[in-house]
Amino acid sequence: MKNSKIEISNNWKIIKDEFFDIDPFDKSISEDEKSMNLFMQEDLMLLNNGEYFIDLGWYGGNQNGCYKVYLYKGENWHNCQLLEKYSTIEYQFLTKSINTIARNIDDKFYDELETESGSIDDFSAVELISKFQITHSILKHPDKILALEFYLKSNKNDNEGDSWIYGHNPNIIEYLKTFNREEYERLNKESELWDDKTISNLADPIWQCGNSSIQGKYFYCKIFLQINLRDELEYLIENLAAIAWDIKTNQPKEFFEKLIAKSKEVNEGSDGNYEYTINQLEKIKADNKRLGRS
């Protein structure tokens, strides 16, 4: 493979391999090299394992383009079963997800799935299709953090009604209950690289999961400090004071000073709607000072 980040078993046949290790946002790579080896390539990679094919391309040019991944069953693009389709510009997520799909094919996760055959072109206007577990349940994969990241990123644009409250959040809560301390520490570190929308969707389930190996309420506050999306900040700040009260004895006052500063930023653009939250955080900081915590 021309891209060392793609890790596939010997079960896979490489039909097309023009997928180089090029991150479209890597400024150390020249624009000419990106154009030649990425932006002008609708056919970057094609892998085959029995009846299954993974197709990767770049679509849309260098300004508004993105990677598109297709997993389909059957040799004919115009008469096959489309199992997975998604678009992304996140290079690290892309390589991880391709590896995950390839392993799931090796493990025969898709073999019992029945879907209708048709032309992939009929789904050109559909951004996300998942016929298995990518969007509906968390992948059964030994790397729990990768599986959780894949699930969150696949579903981050799901704005359908109460799908998060009654669908995704319960799934994530049950999954987080299986984490041990080491897995939580990995999640705490690796999630710092996730985009705002992905990590913000973890906030509610992680503080509600009730796993003693996870510092869920601390993590909620940490997410608030990490993100910059206005809508997500205004959502998280609603519960911030109540959650922060529960961790006041476990964190230094500098942590609460950061929460206060970030809350003031959010408050400035909301006509003072979050003064109560700021006052409560100030009380927590004062309590920490009174108790002699630095």
SULQUIVEN-V873999 format. One line per field, one symbol per residue. ss: DSSP state (~ for helix, > for strand, _ for the rest). phi: phi as a letter, one per 20 degrees, with the letter a starting at -180 (. if undefined). burial: + if it has 9 or more other ideal C-beta (glycine too) atoms within 8 Angstrom, else -. A space follows every 50 residues. Layout:
ss=???
phi=???
burial=???
//
This chain:
ss=____________>>>>>_____________~~~~~~~~~_____>>>>>_ _>>>>>>>>______>>>>>>>>>>>__>>>>>>>>>>__~~~~~~~~~~ ~~~~~~___________>_~~~~_____>>_____________~~~~~~~ ~~~~~_______~~~~~~~~~~~~~~____~~~~~~~~~~~~~__~~~~~ __~~~~~~_______~~~~~~~~~~~___~~~~~~~~~~~~~~~~_____ __~~~~~~~~~~~~~~~~______~~~~~~~~~~~~~~~~____
phi=.fdffedcfffedeecbceefcefdeffefffffffdcfedecebcdccm eecddcbdcomeedeafcdcdcdofegebbdfdbbbdbdefffgffffff fffffgemfefeedcfeaefffdfeefccbecdfddbfgecfefffffgf ffffdfefdeldfffddfggffgffffefefffffffgefffeffgffff feffffeefmefedeffffgfffgfeecffffffffffdfffffgfdfed cfffffffffffffffffeclmfdffgfffffffffffffemed
burial=--+--+-+---+-----++--+-+--------+++-+++-+-+++++++- -++++++++-----++++++++++-----++++++++++-+-++++++++ ++++++--++----+----+--+----++++++++--++-+--+++++++ ++++++-+----++--+++-+++-+++-+---++-+++-++--+-+++++ +++++++++-+--+-++++++++++-+-+--+++-++--++-+++-++-- --+-++++++-+++-++--+---+--++-+++-++-+++-----
//
